[in-house]
Amino acid sequence: MNGRLAGAALMLLALATFSCMDTLLKLLTARFAVPQLMWARFLFSLLSVALMFRLTMGRLPWRSRAPGLQIARSLMLAGSNWLFSNALVHIPLADATAIGFASPLLTVALAAVWLREKVSPRRWAGVLIGLLGVMLAVRPPFLTGGHSMHWAALFPLGTASLFAVYAILTRKLAAIDDPRTTILYTGFAASIATSLVQPLVWVWPGALDWVLLVALGLLGALGHGIMVVAYARAPVSLLAPLSYTQLIWATLAGILVFADWPDGWTLAGALVIAGGGVLVALPDRRPGAT
């Protein structure tokens, strides 16, 4: 139980870090194309992780027992980030974050089918309650009397699907490779893929812009490094629904940084999401339940 609680705490810390990264990313979309931001996010993340391992281990832990899965995981993350970043160009951070919360439901379902993790009925109920909260937060037309969402709301739905696969691959690789190897591979394939398109979109950054671009990569490295350790300590079905709490951080960032005040639908959704997350995080009493 201690390991699972530690995994949950690490997951919450990773999510707060991602919210900081997303806030910085939305700020930078006003000056740079999304592919250039993705290049900086993954390249500087990879370089910072490589430097850390070089200094602490004296070598880079490249050797993987499943390099194909590692590369696929990196590309899933790249696609997920690309879709989410495009959404941030058009819609508020809190809205994009909320729509992306279809991911935990998909992740829990994949964990049950692919990893054969046992998911208790109470946790399924918590996930469904959280999904109801997401529906409230995004204000679907059948609840709001005809209000239509921006077409860019489709991007976070794609983000949710790709990130669910990324989460499953992270958990699967936790049983195959050293977590440090998985952390190192996180930005590897993504860095190569985004580098190929830079001649088409490149805008030379100023001095302050370089600092912010590097910070983008450092926040990404820190967040995903913490997440890898979290998945090594606790099952996907426990950790995935905790991502609902990220909506709280996204809402606060929207208010403080972008002056995007949430309406009643977003606030109601956030409360329901938090309730579902708590229901999922509570430990099971029945032996053998997860």
C-alpha positions as CSV (number, residue, x, y, z in Angstrom):
1,M,0.0,0.0,0.0
2,N,2.9,2.4,0.8
3,G,4.2,1.9,-2.8
4,R,0.8,2.7,-4.3
5,L,0.4,5.8,-2.1
6,A,3.8,7.0,-3.1
7,G,2.9,6.3,-6.8
8,A,-0.2,8.4,-6.4
9,A,1.7,11.3,-4.8
10,L,4.3,11.2,-7.6
11,M,1.5,11.2,-10.2
12,L,0.0,14.3,-8.7
13,L,3.4,16.1,-8.7
14,A,3.9,15.1,-12.3
15,L,0.5,16.6,-13.2
16,A,1.2,19.9,-11.6
17,T,4.5,20.0,-13.5
18,F,2.6,19.4,-16.8
19,S,0.2,22.2,-16.0
20,C,3.2,24.6,-15.7
21,M,4.5,23.3,-19.0
22,D,1.1,23.7,-20.7
23,T,0.8,27.3,-19.5
24,L,4.2,28.2,-20.9
25,L,3.4,26.4,-24.1
26,K,0.2,28.4,-24.6
27,L,2.1,31.6,-24.0
28,L,4.7,30.6,-26.7
29,T,2.1,29.7,-29.3
30,A,1.6,33.4,-29.9
31,R,5.2,33.7,-31.3
32,F,6.2,30.3,-32.6
33,A,4.6,27.6,-34.8
34,V,3.6,24.4,-32.9
35,P,6.1,22.1,-34.6
36,Q,9.0,24.4,-33.5
37,L,7.6,24.4,-29.9
38,M,7.4,20.6,-30.0
39,W,11.0,20.4,-31.3
40,A,12.2,22.5,-28.3
41,R,10.0,20.6,-25.8
42,F,11.4,17.2,-26.8
43,L,15.0,18.1,-27.7
44,F,15.8,20.0,-24.6
45,S,14.0,17.4,-22.5
46,L,16.2,14.7,-24.1
47,L,19.4,16.7,-23.6
48,S,18.7,17.5,-20.0
49,V,17.9,13.9,-19.2
50,A,21.0,12.7,-21.0
51,L,23.2,15.2,-19.1
52,M,21.7,14.1,-15.8
53,F,22.4,10.4,-16.4
54,R,25.9,11.1,-17.8
55,L,26.8,13.1,-14.6
56,T,25.2,10.6,-12.1
57,M,25.8,7.3,-13.9
58,G,28.8,8.0,-16.1
59,R,26.9,6.5,-19.0
60,L,23.6,6.7,-20.9
61,P,21.2,3.7,-20.2
62,W,20.2,3.2,-23.9
63,R,20.1,-0.6,-23.8
64,S,16.4,-1.6,-23.9
65,R,14.8,-5.0,-24.0
66,A,12.0,-3.6,-26.1
67,P,13.3,-0.7,-28.3
68,G,10.3,-0.9,-30.6
69,L,7.9,-0.3,-27.7
70,Q,10.1,2.6,-26.5
71,I,10.1,4.3,-29.8
72,A,6.3,3.7,-30.2
73,R,5.8,5.2,-26.7
74,S,7.8,8.3,-27.7
75,L,5.9,8.8,-30.9
76,M,2.5,8.4,-29.1
77,L,3.6,11.2,-26.7
78,A,4.8,13.4,-29.7
79,G,1.4,13.0,-31.4
80,S,-0.5,13.6,-28.2
81,N,1.5,16.8,-27.5
82,W,1.1,18.0,-31.1
83,L,-2.7,17.7,-31.0
84,F,-2.9,19.4,-27.6
85,S,-0.6,22.3,-28.6
86,N,-2.7,22.9,-31.7
87,A,-5.8,23.1,-29.5
88,L,-4.2,25.7,-27.2
89,V,-3.9,28.0,-30.2
90,H,-7.7,28.2,-30.4
91,I,-9.3,27.4,-27.1
92,P,-8.6,28.1,-23.4
93,L,-6.2,25.9,-21.4
94,A,-8.9,24.7,-19.0
95,D,-11.2,23.7,-21.8
96,A,-8.5,21.8,-23.7
97,T,-7.4,20.1,-20.5
98,A,-11.0,19.1,-19.6
99,I,-11.7,17.6,-23.0
100,G,-8.5,15.6,-22.8
101,F,-9.7,13.9,-19.7
102,A,-11.4,11.3,-21.8
103,S,-7.9,9.7,-21.6
104,P,-8.3,8.1,-18.1
105,L,-11.4,6.2,-19.1
106,L,-9.6,4.9,-22.2
107,T,-6.5,4.1,-20.1
108,V,-8.4,2.1,-17.5
109,A,-10.2,0.2,-20.2
110,L,-6.9,-0.6,-22.0
111,A,-5.3,-1.6,-18.7
112,A,-8.1,-4.1,-18.1
113,V,-8.0,-5.6,-21.6
114,W,-4.3,-5.3,-22.5
115,L,-2.5,-5.5,-19.1
116,R,-5.2,-7.6,-17.5
117,E,-5.2,-5.4,-14.4
118,K,-8.2,-6.0,-12.1
119,V,-10.3,-2.9,-11.9
120,S,-12.9,-2.8,-9.1
121,P,-16.5,-1.7,-9.7
122,R,-15.9,1.2,-7.4
123,R,-13.0,2.5,-9.5
124,W,-15.0,2.1,-12.7
125,A,-17.7,4.2,-11.0
126,G,-15.1,6.8,-10.1
127,V,-13.9,7.0,-13.7
128,L,-17.4,7.4,-15.0
129,I,-18.2,10.1,-12.5
130,G,-15.0,11.9,-13.6
131,L,-16.1,11.6,-17.2
132,L,-19.5,13.1,-16.3
133,G,-17.6,16.0,-14.8
134,V,-15.6,16.4,-18.0
135,M,-18.9,16.6,-19.9
136,L,-20.1,19.4,-17.6
137,A,-16.9,21.3,-18.0
138,V,-16.9,21.3,-21.8
139,R,-20.6,22.4,-21.9
140,P,-22.0,20.0,-24.7
141,P,-24.9,21.4,-26.8
142,F,-27.5,19.0,-25.3
143,L,-26.8,20.4,-21.8
144,T,-26.4,24.1,-22.7
145,G,-29.3,24.5,-25.2
146,G,-27.3,24.7,-28.5
147,H,-24.0,26.0,-27.5
148,S,-21.4,24.8,-30.0
149,M,-17.8,24.1,-29.2
150,H,-14.9,25.3,-31.3
151,W,-13.8,22.8,-33.9
152,A,-10.4,22.7,-32.3
153,A,-12.1,20.8,-29.4
154,L,-11.5,17.7,-31.6
155,F,-7.8,17.9,-31.0
156,P,-7.9,17.1,-27.3
157,L,-10.0,14.1,-28.0
158,G,-7.2,12.8,-30.2
159,T,-4.8,13.7,-27.4
160,A,-6.8,11.6,-25.0
161,S,-6.6,8.5,-27.3
162,L,-2.8,8.7,-28.0
163,F,-2.0,9.5,-24.3
164,A,-4.0,6.5,-23.2
165,V,-1.8,4.3,-25.3
166,Y,1.3,6.2,-24.0
167,A,0.2,5.5,-20.4
168,I,-0.3,1.8,-21.1
169,L,3.1,1.5,-22.8
170,T,4.7,3.3,-19.9
171,R,3.2,0.7,-17.5
172,K,4.1,-2.2,-19.7
173,L,7.7,-1.0,-20.1
174,A,8.0,-0.6,-16.3
175,A,8.1,-4.4,-16.1
176,I,10.6,-4.7,-19.0
177,D,13.2,-1.9,-18.7
178,D,14.9,0.1,-16.1
179,P,12.8,3.3,-15.5
180,R,15.9,5.3,-16.4
181,T,16.0,3.8,-19.8
182,T,12.3,4.6,-20.3
183,I,12.9,8.2,-19.2
184,L,15.8,8.6,-21.6
185,Y,13.7,7.2,-24.5
186,T,10.8,9.5,-23.8
187,G,11.9,12.3,-26.0
188,F,14.2,10.3,-28.4
189,A,12.0,9.5,-31.4
190,A,9.9,12.6,-30.9
191,S,13.1,14.8,-31.1
192,I,14.0,13.1,-34.4
193,A,10.5,13.4,-35.9
194,T,10.1,17.1,-35.0
195,S,13.6,18.0,-36.2
196,L,12.8,16.9,-39.7
197,V,10.1,19.7,-40.1
198,Q,12.1,22.6,-38.7
199,P,13.3,24.0,-42.1
200,L,9.6,24.6,-42.9
201,V,8.6,26.5,-39.8
202,W,11.8,27.9,-38.1
203,V,11.7,31.3,-36.6
204,W,14.9,32.4,-34.9
205,P,14.2,32.9,-31.1
206,G,15.5,35.9,-29.1
207,A,17.6,35.5,-26.0
208,L,14.6,35.3,-23.6
209,D,12.8,33.0,-26.0
210,W,15.7,30.6,-25.9
211,V,15.4,30.5,-22.1
212,L,11.7,29.8,-22.3
213,L,12.1,27.1,-24.9
214,V,14.7,25.4,-22.7
215,A,12.4,25.7,-19.7
216,L,9.7,24.0,-21.8
217,G,11.9,21.0,-22.3
218,L,13.1,20.9,-18.7
219,L,9.5,20.9,-17.4
220,G,8.6,18.1,-19.8
221,A,11.6,16.0,-18.7
222,L,10.8,16.5,-15.1
223,G,7.1,15.7,-15.4
224,H,7.6,12.6,-17.5
225,G,10.5,11.4,-15.3
226,I,8.3,11.6,-12.3
227,M,5.4,9.9,-14.1
228,V,7.6,6.9,-15.1
229,V,8.6,6.4,-11.5
230,A,4.9,6.7,-10.5
231,Y,3.9,4.0,-13.0
232,A,6.7,1.7,-11.7
233,R,5.2,1.9,-8.2
234,A,1.4,1.7,-8.8
235,P,-1.0,0.3,-11.4
236,V,-2.4,2.2,-14.3
237,S,-6.0,1.8,-13.2
238,L,-5.1,3.7,-9.9
239,L,-3.0,6.5,-11.4
240,A,-4.7,7.3,-14.7
241,P,-7.9,8.8,-13.1
242,L,-5.8,11.1,-10.9
243,S,-5.1,13.1,-14.0
244,Y,-8.6,14.7,-13.4
245,T,-7.0,16.9,-10.8
246,Q,-5.0,18.6,-13.6
247,L,-8.1,20.6,-14.5
248,I,-7.8,22.4,-11.2
249,W,-4.3,23.6,-12.0
250,A,-5.3,24.5,-15.6
251,T,-8.2,26.6,-14.4
252,L,-6.0,28.5,-12.0
253,A,-3.4,29.1,-14.7
254,G,-6.1,30.3,-17.0
255,I,-7.3,32.9,-14.5
256,L,-3.8,34.1,-13.3
257,V,-2.0,34.1,-16.7
258,F,-4.6,34.5,-19.4
259,A,-7.5,36.1,-17.5
260,D,-9.8,33.3,-18.6
261,W,-12.3,33.0,-15.8
262,P,-14.2,29.7,-15.7
263,D,-18.0,29.8,-15.9
264,G,-20.4,27.8,-13.8
265,W,-20.2,24.7,-16.1
266,T,-16.4,24.5,-15.7
267,L,-16.5,24.9,-11.9
268,A,-19.3,22.3,-11.6
269,G,-17.3,20.0,-13.8
270,A,-14.2,20.5,-11.7
271,L,-16.0,19.6,-8.5
272,V,-17.5,16.4,-10.0
273,I,-14.1,15.5,-11.5
274,A,-12.4,15.9,-8.1
275,G,-15.1,13.7,-6.5
276,G,-14.5,10.9,-9.1
277,G,-10.8,11.1,-8.6
278,V,-11.1,10.8,-4.8
279,L,-13.4,7.7,-5.3
280,V,-10.8,6.1,-7.5
281,A,-7.8,6.9,-5.3
282,L,-9.3,5.4,-2.1
283,P,-7.8,2.0,-1.3
284,D,-9.9,-1.1,-1.8
285,R,-10.6,-3.3,1.2
286,R,-11.3,-6.5,-0.6
287,P,-8.2,-8.8,-0.9
288,G,-6.8,-8.9,-4.4
289,A,-8.6,-5.8,-5.6
290,T,-6.6,-3.0,-7.3
